[in-house]
Amino acid sequence: MAIEMPTDQNAAHQRLVGELTSRWPEHRVAPSLTRIRALTELLGDPQRAYPVIHVGGTNGKGSTAIMIESLLRAAGLRTGRYSSPHLVDVTERIAIDGQPISAERFGEVWSDIEPYVRLVDEQAHDGVPMTFFEVLTGMAYAAFADAPVDVAVVEVGLGGGWDATNVADGTVAVLMPIDLDHTHLLGSTVAEIAAEKDGIIKPGAQAVLAGQPREAADVLLARCAEVGALPLREGIDFGLLDRRLAVGGQLIRLNAAGGPVDDIHLPLHGAHMARNAAVALAAAEAFLGFQAMNPEVVRDGFAEVTAPGRLEAVRQSPPIVLDGAHNPHAATASAEAVAEAYAFNPLVGVLAVMRDKDVEQILRVWEPLMTSIVCSQVSSTGRGLPAEELAEVAAGIFGAERVHVRPRLDDALEWATQLADDDSGNPGVLVTGSVIAAGEARALLVADAGATEREEVDWEAEDHGGPLDELSADRTADPEDY
């Protein structure tokens, strides 16, 4: 549970966050490992002080990383976990022993590495000072070395080969399902995207491969052969054997290194989460040298999993559920899980999405389930699609009579709650379309959502001049994908 910080400490933390987010932002990509390598070399390569499990792919990275971490903690290891984006406060990105570092510790880590960041900035590699994501990555690697941790579970920000996290060499590389997303950055086909994401598979590593489209699987297996990595394939070497609904989640049966493990309670909803659990167990056992984990340890590890913002019920009467699905593939998985786990009727959706997403396809996924939709927008980034523009697209899919517009998220939540309360049956409200929207809603609805409010930065109002400005104009991604 987050602890509310004193006002002066909160103000200091906000100033630091503001300073860091004024750097080259996450929605504009400056693809290079030059800057982060320069920093880590100055820091003595902290990312080599512990083994790393590197988690990439299109969807499911964050929840799978959380489950890997929980399993390893249950096995007695001290863990670090680096994730992105954050829901409420930036400290969530750097977790040690399953808990985000404190704002005070966050400030200490920055003080430790700041002189070295300034040195790299002065060199201005590629004409760009260190980016926000690169600085956070350096802070995470330094914090894990100082802790110290026994293992770090590191989630890729975007892509793989040139992602800042890739200065670390994972002893285990996990590739979640690969699909079309960020085609303007990673390639126009699944094979091209896989060829970028496979960069985290390093020589001699174990590669844990979730079920993939054929064109992605071919690329990933070729990479394994090229670098001498041992592939473990879902459905062949491990997998989900069975699942059924249970109170607060589902009971699953997994095929593990020592054979089937039964009666695992996973406190998350959806078939996609059950499959992610199979990947997580395979990754943990691969890290432990292909040793079969004690079934009780496995059950304990999964039982402790928490994944905020992933089909998370945060209120009752009527229920309000938060989910960060932000592309059609993720929305499809979430829609199936909502129908199975909650069976809301009517279901009122509150949607806020980013400009560069496949908005029409996301809306088409939700149209059969949502009785009505309240179109809103995020406040903490200029990358959000305005509510009025979202409503125009939604009207062509839902029909104008089912579409409501409330740009402020707090107003949207209140209106959606009223719409749900006006109906009998089993009403519910789902906030989705963006990780950032889920985070902003969580800050409004959950008392201990975080120690501070999410920083509000209008990226488009920032002047980040430099030689890559023209290039980056068409190489943009929204912060939620880091």
N, C-alpha and C positions, 0 to 999 in steps of 0.2 A: 504494500500500500504506500502510495506516495505521501510524503510529509510536506505540509505547506511551509514554505520558506518565510522567514522574517522579511518585512518589506524591503529593508536595505539590501539584503542578500538577493532577493528577487530582482531588484532593480539592477544590481551588478550583473546578475546572470543575463538579464534581458539586454544589457549593453553589450555583453560579450557575444550573445547570439546575433544581435544586430550587426556587430562588426564582422562576424564570420559570414553571415548571409549577404553582406554587401559585396562579397567576392563573386567571381564568375559563377553564376548560379547553376543549379542542377538542370534547369530546362534548356540550357544551351551547352552543347557538348563540345569539348575541346579534346578530341581523341588522341591521347599520347600518354605513354608511361614515363616520359622524360622527367617531368616535374616530381611525381611521387617517388621515383627512384632516387632522384637527387636528395629528397628529404630523408628517405629511409636510410640512405647511405650515411648522411650526416648524423643520424640518430643511432648508427651502429646496427642497422638492419634488425630492428626489434621483431619483425615478422618471422625471423628465423630462430627465435628463442623458444619456440614451442611448435608442435605439429599443428597443421591446419586442415580442417575439412571445409572444402570450398563448394558452395551450393549455387548452381546456375540454372538456366532454363527460362521459359516464358512465364509460366504460372506455377504457383505452389512453392516458390523458394522460401518465403518467410515462414509459413507454417511448418514446412519440413525441417527448416533449421531449428525452430523452436522444439520440435519433437526430438531431433538428434541431441540437442543440448540436454533435454530433460532425461533422456535415456542414459547419457554419459554421467550426468550428475547422480542418477540413481545407482550407477556402477561405482560411485565413490570418487569421481574425478572432479577437479576444479575447472570450471569452464569459463570461457569468454565467448560472447556472441556479438557480432557486428551485423546490424540490419538496417534497412532503409525502405521507405521513409519512416518518419516517426508519426504517431497519431496526434500527440498533444505537445510533447516537449522533446527537444533534440537529444536530451540525455538518454532517451529510450534506445537510441541507436547503439549504445555501448553498454552491454550488460556483462556483469561478472557474477558467477554463481546464480544465474537466473534472475538477477535484479539489475535494473538500470543504475548506472553510477550516479552518485549524488551531484547536485549542481555545484557543490563546493569542490568535489573531486574533479568534475569537468573543468572547472576553472584552473585547478592546479595542473592538470595535464596540459592545458593550453599554455600556461605560463612556462612549463618545462620545454615545450617544443617551439614556442613563438620565435625565439632568436633564429632558429634554423629555418623556419618558414620564411622569415624576412630575408635570409640569405638566398634562398631559392627564388623569392620574388625579385630580388635585385638582379638576378641573372635573366629573368623574364624569358624562360624557355618558350620558343615558338611565339614570342610576343605576348604571352598570357601569364600573369602571375598564378600562383597556386589557386585552384578552384575550391569552392566550398566543400565539395565531395572529397577531393584529394586531402584537404586539411583534416576532415573528420576521419578519413581512413588512416592517416598518419597518427592521429590521436588515439584511435582504437588500438592500433598495433602497439603503440607505446604503453597504453594503459594495461594491456594484456601482459606485456613483458614485466611491467612494474609489479603486477599483482602478487606473484606470477600465476599464470594459469597452466594447467596440464595440457589443455587443448583449446584451440579457438575454432568456433564454427562461424564461417564468414560467408555472408550472402552477397552475391554479385550485385552491383548496382544496375548496370545496363550492358548487355552484350556479354563479353568474356575476355577476349584476347587483349583489348586495350582498356578494359575497366581498371580503375585505380587499385582495386583489391588484388589484381593479378600479379603484383610484385611479390606476393606470397606464393609458394609452391605447395599446393595441397597434397598431402599424402593420400587423401581420398577426394576425388572430384565427383560431385553429384550433379547429374543433368536431369532436371525435371522436364516434363513434356514441352516440346518446342513447337510453336505455332507462329502464324503471321502476326507480327506486332512490330511497330517502329520500322516499317519497311523503308522509310526515308533514311534511316540510319544504318540498318543491319543487312539490308538486302530485300529483294522483291519476291524471293521464293523461300520456302522452308529450308531447302538445302543451303542456300546462301546464308541464312540466319544461323543455321546449325554450324556452318563453317566459322562463324565468328564466335559463337558460344563455346565451341570445343576447345578454345584456347586455354581453358582452365585445366584441361587434362594434360598433366605434365609427365615427363619420362619416369617410368617405374611406378606410377601411381596406381591406385585401384579406382576404377571408374564405375560408379553405380548409376545405371541408366534406367530411368523410368520408362514406361511404355511410350514409344515414339512413333510418329508417322514414318513410313518406310524410307522416304527421302532423307529424313533426319537421321534415322538409325544407320543408314549406309555411311553417312558422313562421320558420325561419331565412332562407329566401329573401325573405319579407315584410320581415324586419328589415333585410336588405341593401338592399332597395328603399327602405325608409324613411329610412335614414341615408346612402345613396349609397355603400355598400360594394360592391366588386367580388367576386362569388362565383366560386370555382373549385371545381368539383364532381367528386368521385371518380366514375370511370366515364365522364365526359364530357371533362373538361379534363386529367385525369391518372388514373393507376391502375396496378394490378398486372397485368402481361401474362402472366407465367409464373413458376412456381416449381417447384423439385425439391429433394429431400433432398440434403444434402452433409455431409461430415465436419464436425462441430462446428456445424451450423446448416443453412442452405439457400442455394441459388443462385437469385437472383431476377432478373427482367427487368421494368423499370419504364418506363412512358410518362412522359417528362419534357418540359420546355419545348422542347428541341431535338430531340425524337424519342426512340425507344426507347434505353435504356441496358441493355446485356447484361452477363452474367457478374458480377453483384454478389454477393459473398459476405456474407450476413448471419448473424452468429454467434448468432442467436436462433432458437428453434423455434416452429413453428406458422404456419398460414395467416393468423391474425390479426396476427402480428408482420410478415409480409410486406406486408399491407395497411397497417399502421401506417407501414412504411417508405415506401410510396408517398405517404402524407400528409406525412411528414416532408420528403421531397424537394420536393414541391410547395410546402411552406411556406418552405423555404430559398430556392428559386428565386423565389418571390414577394417575399421580403424583399430579395433581390438585384436587384429590378427586373425580374423575369421574364426574366432572362438565363439561358440554358442553362449549367449548370455543366459544367465539363470532366468527361467520363466517368471519367477516372482519379481526379480529386478525389472524385467521388461514390463510387467503389469504395473509395478510401482512407478516406473518412469512415465508411462503413458497416462496414468491416473493423475499425475501432477501437471499435465500440460494445460496451459492457458494461452489463448490466442485472441487478444482483444481485436475488435473490428472485423472478425471473420464469423459471420452469422452469429454475432454476440447479442443476446437478449439483455437489454439494459433497463427496461421499464416494463411495468405491467399496467393493465386497465386503461387503455388497451396496450398490448405488448408492443414495444418498439425494438426492432432488431437492426443492427448495424452490420454492413458488409462492404468491403472495399473493392468488389469486382469492378474492374475498369476497362475490360476489353470483352469482345463477344465470347471468347473461349471461357474466360472466368465467369462471365455472367450466366452462361449455359449451365456450368457446374453448380453455381449458387442457386439458380432457379430450380433445378432438380432437388437440391437439398432443402430449400424453403418449402417446396410442395410436400416433401416427404416428412420433414421434421416438425413443421408448424401447421401445415394445412389451413392457413388463414383464409377465411371467406367472410367478408371481403378483405382483400389486401390492398392497402393504399401505399403507393410508392412515393418516396421523396428522392428525386434524382438530381445530382449535380455532377457534371462531367467536364473533362478537359477538351480544349478546342481540337486537338489533333487526333482524337479517338474516333473510332468507327461508330458514331453516335446512332446512326440509323439502325445498324445491326444490333447494338445493345438494346435499343428500344424494342426491336422486334422480338428479342428473346423474352423480354418482360411482359409484352402486351397480353399474352394469353393468361397470365397469372394476376396481373394488377387490375383491379376494378377501376381505379382512377390513379392519376399520377400528378404529383405536385412538383413542378419544375423550379429548381432553385439554382444557386451557384455558390462556389466557395469564395471566401473573403480573403484568404491568406496568400493568394497568388494571382497575378494578372493573366495566368494561362487558362483560367476557368472560362468555360463557355457561358455567355450571358443567359440568364433564365429565359428571356424572351425568345432568343434564337433556339434554345432547346425546345421550347414550347411549340415553335413553328414546325419543327421536325416531328415532334410528338403528335401534333394534331393530325398530321397526314397518316399516322399509324394507328393511334388510339381513337381518333375522332375528337373534334373540338370539345364536345360535351364532357369528355372524361379527363380533360387537361386543365390544370390550374397553374397559376404563376405566382410564386412568392419568392422574390430574389433573395431576401434575407433568410438564412437557414433557420433561425429561431422562429420566424413567422411561418415558414414552411412546415416546421414540426408541429406548431400549434394548429395550423389549418388541417394538416393530415390527421392529427389526433381527433379533431372535431368531426372530420369526414368518417373516420372509423367508428367513433362513438355513436354516430347517427344511424348506424346499421346494426341489425341483430346478427346472430350467428356467432362466428368465431373471428372477430375482426383483428387486424394487425397492421402495423406500419413498418415498412422496410426502407431504411436509408441506404442508398447504394449509388454506384456510378463512378466512385472515386475514393481512393484511400484517404485523401485529404478531407473529403466530405464526411467520411466516417469518423475521422479524427476530430473535426470541428463539432460534429454532433455529439461525440463522446464527451468533449469538454463541456458542452452545455448540459448533458444529461447525467453524467456520472460524477459524484462528489469528489472522488479521489482520482480523477482521470489523469492528473498530472500536477506537478508543483507550480507550473507557470502556464500562462496562456500560450498558444501557438503564436510564433512571431508572425507579424503581418508585413509582408514585403511585396510591393507591386513590382515584379521583375521588369515589366515592360517600361516602367518609369525610370529604371536605373540606366546609367550611361556606363557601359562596360566596353569602352573603345579599345581597339586593337586590331592587328592584322587579320584576326580570324572573324571579325564582325560579319564581313560579307559571306564567308563560308558558312558561318553558324546560322545565318538567317534561314537557311533551309535544312539545318541539321538540329532541330529542336526536339526536346522531349520534355514531358512534364515531370515535376519533382517526385511524383508518386512512384515512379519506376526505378528509383534508386533505393 
